[in-house]
Amino acid sequence: MAWDPNTLSVDVKLPNNSTHTTNDEIALLKFKMKVANTYRIIYQFGAEIQSLTGYFDKTLNAIQINQLPEENLMETEYTIHALTQFCADLKEVKLPIIEEAKKYALDLSDMKDFLDEYYKALNYYSEAYTLLNGYYKTGSKKDLEDKQTALNKAGEVARMPYQYATAKYYDYYNATQK
């Protein structure tokens, strides 16, 4: 602030503390929210994949007590198939976001990696299903043991992308809250 005695006026200069948000900043925030939502879908899908173990437990129990084993086997097979199809659809629908991210200088290639790992886990679940079905038909203890090995591998493979996708979701979600 400065007094000018010649004009009997005060020159007031406001500090330039602009809180104005540009269109580019708004677009980036919107995109980060879109990214956060995509990671949320990916980690929720991972939780669904990991829940397949419960189907196997239920089906094995049905086989062992001979109570509707065919229906349980069919439900397990159907669920694996549906999740595998959803994984393929998710790749097709959600992965274009990786290309869009390049204009914001963001690397989202891990999304594809996560879905690839989920697909691998689903293959292990499919293998476990085949072994469980073999156990049902033949009573082979080897099939039962190998089924458990395949289930363990499926769980290990699905766990990592689930954990990382969850963390990435919170990173991007928190970035939109500033």
C-alpha positions as CSV (number, residue, x, y, z in Angstrom):
1,M,0.0,0.0,0.0
2,A,1.4,3.4,-1.0
3,W,0.1,7.0,-0.4
4,D,0.3,9.4,-3.4
5,P,0.1,13.0,-2.0
6,N,-0.2,14.5,-5.5
7,T,-3.4,12.7,-6.3
8,L,-4.5,12.2,-2.7
9,S,-5.0,8.4,-3.3
10,V,-3.8,5.2,-2.0
11,D,-2.4,2.5,-4.3
12,V,-3.4,-0.9,-2.9
13,K,-1.8,-4.0,-4.3
14,L,-3.4,-7.3,-3.3
15,P,-1.1,-10.3,-3.0
16,N,-1.3,-12.8,-5.9
17,N,-2.5,-15.8,-3.9
18,S,-4.6,-17.2,-6.7
19,T,-6.7,-20.1,-5.7
20,H,-8.3,-20.2,-9.1
21,T,-8.3,-23.8,-10.5
22,T,-7.6,-24.1,-14.2
23,N,-9.5,-26.3,-16.6
24,D,-6.4,-28.5,-16.9
25,E,-6.3,-29.0,-13.1
26,I,-10.0,-29.9,-13.1
27,A,-9.6,-32.3,-15.9
28,L,-6.7,-34.0,-14.1
29,L,-8.7,-34.3,-10.9
30,K,-11.6,-35.8,-12.8
31,F,-9.2,-38.3,-14.5
32,K,-7.6,-39.2,-11.2
33,M,-11.1,-40.0,-9.9
34,K,-11.8,-42.2,-12.9
35,V,-8.5,-43.9,-12.3
36,A,-9.4,-44.4,-8.6
37,N,-12.7,-45.9,-9.6
38,T,-11.0,-48.3,-12.1
39,Y,-8.6,-49.5,-9.4
40,R,-11.6,-50.0,-7.1
41,I,-13.3,-52.2,-9.6
42,I,-10.0,-54.1,-10.1
43,Y,-9.5,-54.7,-6.4
44,Q,-13.1,-55.7,-5.8
45,F,-12.9,-58.1,-8.7
46,G,-9.8,-59.6,-6.9
47,A,-11.9,-60.1,-3.8
48,E,-14.5,-62.0,-5.9
49,I,-11.8,-64.2,-7.3
50,Q,-10.4,-65.0,-3.9
51,S,-13.9,-65.9,-2.7
52,L,-13.8,-68.9,-5.1
53,T,-12.0,-70.8,-2.3
54,G,-15.3,-70.9,-0.4
55,Y,-17.0,-72.5,-3.4
56,F,-14.4,-75.3,-3.3
57,D,-14.9,-75.8,0.4
58,K,-18.7,-76.0,0.0
59,T,-18.4,-78.3,-3.0
60,L,-15.9,-80.6,-1.3
61,N,-18.2,-80.8,1.7
62,A,-21.1,-81.7,-0.6
63,I,-19.1,-84.4,-2.2
64,Q,-17.9,-85.9,1.1
65,I,-21.4,-86.0,2.6
66,N,-23.0,-86.9,-0.8
67,Q,-25.5,-84.0,-0.6
68,L,-26.1,-82.4,-4.0
69,P,-22.4,-82.7,-5.2
70,E,-23.3,-82.3,-8.9
71,E,-25.2,-79.0,-8.2
72,N,-22.2,-77.7,-6.2
73,L,-19.8,-78.8,-8.9
74,M,-21.9,-77.1,-11.5
75,E,-22.1,-73.9,-9.5
76,T,-18.4,-73.8,-8.9
77,E,-17.7,-74.4,-12.6
78,Y,-20.2,-71.7,-13.6
79,T,-18.7,-69.2,-11.2
80,I,-15.2,-69.7,-12.5
81,H,-16.4,-69.4,-16.1
82,A,-18.3,-66.2,-15.3
83,L,-15.3,-64.6,-13.5
84,T,-13.0,-65.6,-16.4
85,Q,-15.4,-63.9,-18.8
86,F,-15.6,-60.8,-16.6
87,C,-11.8,-60.6,-16.5
88,A,-11.7,-60.6,-20.3
89,D,-14.5,-58.0,-20.5
90,L,-12.8,-55.9,-17.9
91,K,-9.6,-55.8,-19.9
92,E,-11.4,-54.7,-23.0
93,V,-13.6,-52.0,-21.3
94,K,-11.2,-50.6,-18.7
95,L,-7.8,-50.8,-20.2
96,P,-8.2,-47.9,-22.7
97,I,-7.7,-45.8,-19.6
98,I,-4.0,-46.7,-19.8
99,E,-3.7,-44.9,-23.1
100,E,-5.7,-41.9,-21.8
101,A,-3.3,-41.7,-18.9
102,K,-0.4,-40.9,-21.2
103,K,-1.7,-37.4,-21.9
104,Y,-1.4,-36.8,-18.1
105,A,2.0,-38.4,-18.0
106,L,0.7,-41.2,-15.7
107,D,1.7,-44.8,-16.0
108,L,-1.2,-47.2,-15.4
109,S,0.3,-50.2,-17.1
110,D,0.0,-52.1,-13.8
111,M,-3.7,-52.4,-14.4
112,K,-3.0,-54.7,-17.3
113,D,-0.6,-56.6,-15.1
114,F,-3.1,-57.0,-12.3
115,L,-5.8,-58.4,-14.7
116,D,-3.2,-60.7,-16.2
117,E,-2.4,-62.1,-12.8
118,Y,-6.1,-62.5,-12.0
119,Y,-6.5,-64.4,-15.2
120,K,-3.6,-66.7,-14.2
121,A,-5.3,-67.2,-10.8
122,L,-8.5,-68.1,-12.6
123,N,-6.6,-70.7,-14.6
124,Y,-5.4,-72.3,-11.3
125,Y,-9.0,-72.3,-10.0
126,S,-10.1,-74.0,-13.2
127,E,-7.3,-76.6,-12.8
128,A,-8.5,-77.1,-9.2
129,Y,-12.0,-77.6,-10.4
130,T,-10.9,-80.3,-12.9
131,L,-9.1,-82.0,-10.1
132,L,-12.0,-81.7,-7.7
133,N,-14.3,-83.1,-10.3
134,G,-11.9,-86.0,-10.8
135,Y,-11.9,-86.7,-7.1
136,Y,-15.7,-86.8,-7.2
137,K,-15.7,-89.3,-10.0
138,T,-12.9,-91.5,-9.0
139,G,-12.2,-90.8,-5.3
140,S,-8.5,-90.3,-6.1
141,K,-6.7,-88.8,-3.1
142,K,-4.0,-87.6,-5.5
143,D,-6.6,-85.4,-7.3
144,L,-7.7,-84.1,-3.9
145,E,-4.1,-83.2,-2.9
146,D,-3.4,-81.6,-6.3
147,K,-6.6,-79.6,-6.1
148,Q,-5.4,-78.1,-2.9
149,T,-2.0,-77.3,-4.4
150,A,-3.8,-75.5,-7.3
151,L,-6.0,-73.6,-4.9
152,N,-3.0,-72.5,-2.9
153,K,-1.3,-71.2,-6.1
154,A,-4.5,-69.4,-7.2
155,G,-4.8,-67.7,-3.8
156,E,-1.1,-66.6,-3.9
157,V,-1.3,-65.3,-7.5
158,A,-4.6,-63.4,-6.8
159,R,-3.5,-61.8,-3.5
160,M,-0.7,-59.6,-4.9
161,P,-2.7,-57.7,-7.5
162,Y,-5.6,-57.3,-5.0
163,Q,-3.3,-55.7,-2.4
164,Y,-1.6,-53.4,-4.9
165,A,-4.8,-52.4,-6.7
166,T,-6.3,-51.6,-3.2
167,A,-3.3,-49.4,-2.4
168,K,-3.4,-47.7,-5.8
169,Y,-7.1,-47.0,-5.3
170,Y,-6.4,-45.2,-2.1
171,D,-3.5,-43.3,-3.6
172,Y,-5.6,-41.9,-6.4
173,Y,-8.7,-41.4,-4.3
174,N,-6.7,-39.4,-1.8
175,A,-5.1,-37.4,-4.6
176,T,-8.6,-36.2,-5.6
177,Q,-9.4,-35.0,-2.0
178,K,-6.8,-32.2,-1.9
